[in-house]
Amino acid sequence: MHVLLGITGGISAYKATGIIRLLTESGHTVKVLPTQNALRFIGAATLEALSHNSVDSDLYTDVADVKHIALAQEADLVIVAPATAAFLARYATGLADDLLGNVLLATTAPVVIAPAMHTEMWQHPATKANVETLNLRGVKILEPAVGRLTGADTGVGRLPEPKDIVTFALSALQKQDLVGRKFLITAGGTQESIDPVRFIGNKSSGKQGIAIAKAAQARGAEVLLVAANVANIDTGLSETLRVSSAAELSEAVQGQAAKFDCLIMAAAVSDFRVENVSSSKIKRSEVGQELNLKLVANPDILAETVKSLSAAKSKTLTVGFAAETIEDNSEVEALTQLALSKLAAKQCDLIVANNVFNGKVFDSDVNNVLILAANGDSFSSSGTKYEVANQLLDVISDMLD
Ligand code: CTP
């Protein structure tokens, strides 16, 4: 993505270096556009070296290139940080008296600004009115942070940290196609107790399910994540329910699936449980050389939920995962066939087929899946688990519409 970073003349202009670093390290192309006053606080050489691009803030050089239009059209995103009180006033009145002012009037890209100034200036009615005007025009404004200001004083007006500015700016680009939709998403792997210290489990880390939950929330959905034995979920998700066994997961899903627009069963559910769970630790000395555990089948939660949803004529879209082991990853046909029979057996709307042959996908940050729909459509998706999550959500979003 091409990011145009405007810097205006405030003491925190030096923090723009952190923004450039974070953006270039994430693979974005950054063009820096400081105002003449910004260059009193930070040198063009620093900005050129970090952005790997030349820096020019003069409207009247290379006029034949029609720079302000070229820069405006090239940008996918414009960030102005720090944005001074004077800049807010010029931008709010549409004053195009320098290169940055011209670019801002000419661009159609989303604009994100991070104001920074002394508390009194931020709270002045003139600044408030300018912020309100820009807000109404769709400019995304990151509120200044509270903390130490230029002098010895503290208060609201400090420029937020570069990572917060970058996160805010990138989320402003996020499409909001799932606003008003409710998602119930399971992740992780169930555990079936043998005794108080041992269990039968599986290798699912929960990363793919969590990525789907995070991506859905970022796109505006209301998400309930049912997490089975997932370690350290730093999800930032508003609602997470922790479960352990298939029975607990079943209870969390079956009773309430109809209240959701979409159920995504990404969790790896144990197909069997120990019939008689020992209430005390099984002692090796008492067992001898062989331990026989009788396993009985767990219900197929997805299949049963689909059945009760369709009996209740619920419109909840149902998505299952199919973990299959196919030796040769190029055998897409074999994976497709297995996934299609699972789709038919469970009667869900979509199935996400995952080849887990060598176990590498577990705990990995990348994935490679086939998405098959009951209506015969198929899509392949690969990349980070978050990218795969978004591609799956693209398909779901279309189906929900
Ligand atoms: N699933 C479920 N209840 C179970 C087992 C699986 O709801 N008792 C769901 C999973 O969450 C997943 C889908 O069914 O969405 C397929 O799971 P998978 O383990 O791939 O297949 P199984 O149905 O267990 O069939 P098999 O083990 O024979 O491949």
Residues whose N, C-alpha, C, O or C-beta is under 5 A from the ligand:
A	BS01	CTP	M265 A266 A267 A268 V269 S270 D271 N298 P299 D300 I301 L302 A303 V319 G320 F321 A322 A323
